[in-house]
Amino acid sequence: MIPESNQVVPAPAPARPGLVGALALVLVGLGFVVGYGYHTVQSAAPDTGAADAGAVSTPPLVKGLRVSPDDRLVAFAAVFDQSRRATRFIFDLKTNTYSTANTPRGWQDYITQWSLDSRSVLFEREKIPRPVDDTTAGIYREKVWLKQSGAQQKDAAKPNTKPPELMTEGLAPRTEKVVAGFWAPNGQLIIKTRRETKSLYAVRNGAASFIDHSAGTYEQNRATTENGKPVYYVVRDISGAGDKTTGDTALFRVENRKAVQISDALEDPTWVYVAENARWMIACRQADNGTDWIWTLYSVTPRQARQVRSAQVPGDVIAVYWSPDFKHVLGAAGQSLWLIDVPSLHVHRLGTRTDWSADDAAWMNREKAVVVASAGLLWRVAVPSGTARELWKLPPPYWR
């Protein structure tokens, strides 16, 4: 399984000409990294009537785009109707069919992860400060399956889902709140609490078992298996006297509740991105020109994080995604799509299009391609050629 979201976007920083507006848009998709989802009011299913005459058609915003490990299905949430409604989608890349589930009004869902067998998705649900329907905040699992209805209808069978199952009821320690979660490689649910100080817990036999805690916050968390045992690589604040944060951030390796700092303090990072295999780490900070980024790549072992090199990356790279083979990072959410090679950090544009403004993106696992959501459409973009093919346009009721 892919632990945690495979996407990271830069956290807010001091004002930067040309990037502030773009960052504000992308921040709604931070997901597990800082405990946000998209912020919208959501209600019942949209009606299918025609739009009002003269109304401007606004494309839905796609967030939490996740491709299943078998490359068959795509899960995401679509925000529409002037950000007042949202719906979860399961889209079949083979048959171009889909199923939907509407998020209760006044709540937000963010797709976090697919299970290894491609038959369940994990998503986070959190209340927003608006009138709400009766539901419960927490981490949910939604089971997915493909039902065949006979040979002649085989290609038309749409994905099926079961009502989502709340995975975290009663798990939060006293005075705490579960805000995010992900599956470890062994299928165990890992949860993060929200308040200061923040903590990580593993769910065992219906109870929360302590893993680690931060005097400040967590930038990112990765779960791996080493010598048959669960190990966690976490980027978090360094604790000082009295368990107060020093204001510095570093990479820690956590095993059997023991955390060992394995990197030097990171230099004022805007964001830090650890690869899913926990063998690479990128720390990003602002470039002196006020427009671009400086990326510093680290090679990570159980003993240390060693700096490999630094390079300047275009400011147009806003959201970033590790490739399944960890040889590239996709940069998106700006006007272009970008590939950053690892370990060289060589940067090149993916294709020639310069008007993407992608909502979200995700790597395919078995094909050399990425799925990109932009302006209400899903695209398949080949790597490294950049050849783009339109896959699907979201239905008319979601354009308003």
Helices and strands as residue ranges (DSSP letters): E 7-8, H 20-26, G 27-29, G 31-33, E 61-67, E 73-80, E 85-92, E 98-102, E 107-114, E 120-127, E 138-146, G 151-156, E 159-161, E 165-166, E 178-183, E 189-193, E 198-204, E 207-214, E 218-226, E 229-239, G 241-243, E 245-255, E 258-261, E 271-274, E 280-286, E 293-300, E 305-313, E 319-322, E 328-332, E 338-341, E 347-349, E 360-363, E 369-374, E 377-382, E 388-393, G 396-398
